Structure formats: structure tokens, C-alpha cells
Amino acid sequence: IQDGKLKKMRNDIKKIEAKNRRLETTTKNHNALLAALEELLNNLQLAHETEDVIQNLQNISLETEDGIAGIATAMSRLSTTLKGVPLQDGMHNMDVAKQKTKEMILKRDELCG
């Protein structure tokens, strides 16, 4: 009887340990995914100065060198962001990547008419 109980306990412990290993693997995978998504979002972010220029385009004068330079810089940064985002295999199919890219394309289209 004792031997049977010990055998059952060993089997239960093995099952618990296996489940614990799977949970640890899942946690590592989730952390890696989170890091990849954060990097992707950081790559898809425009600098605050560029965002400000884009938001205030109607108020920027094209009659001053500073105004023209500000718009040119914003357009260049937006273009660079759209073209230069290094997406790993399959990441371009992720909803978050599609959404941010779509937002930037809309901004580009607003600016370029």
C-alpha cells in the first residue's frame, strides 16, 4: 500500500514539474514577445518634435525659412520612419504593425495631399 502511494506521489510530482516547465517556457516566450512588440512600437514612433510639426501644419508659415525647414524635416522623418522600420519575419502581418503603419501613411497622405 505504501509503495503504491509513493508511486502515485512521484507521478504527481513529475506532472507538476512538467507543467511548471511548460509555464516557465510560456512566460519566457511572452516576455520575448513583449520585448519584440515594444521594440516595434518604438521603431514606429515619430519624435515629439515631428508630431508637433505635423499637428500644427496649418499654423506653420511657408513664407519663412524656419517654417519650410520644419516641414521638410518633419516630412523627412516621417518618410524615414515609414521606409526604415526593420520588421522581422511575420511582424509586418501583426495588427499593431499594420495599425501604426496605416496611421503614418495617413499622416503622409495628409501632408502630401
Secondary structure as UniProt FT lines:
FT   HELIX           2..43
FT   HELIX           48..55
FT   HELIX           57..59
FT   TURN            62..63
FT   HELIX           65..84
FT   TURN            89..90
FT   HELIX           91..93
FT   HELIX           95..112
//
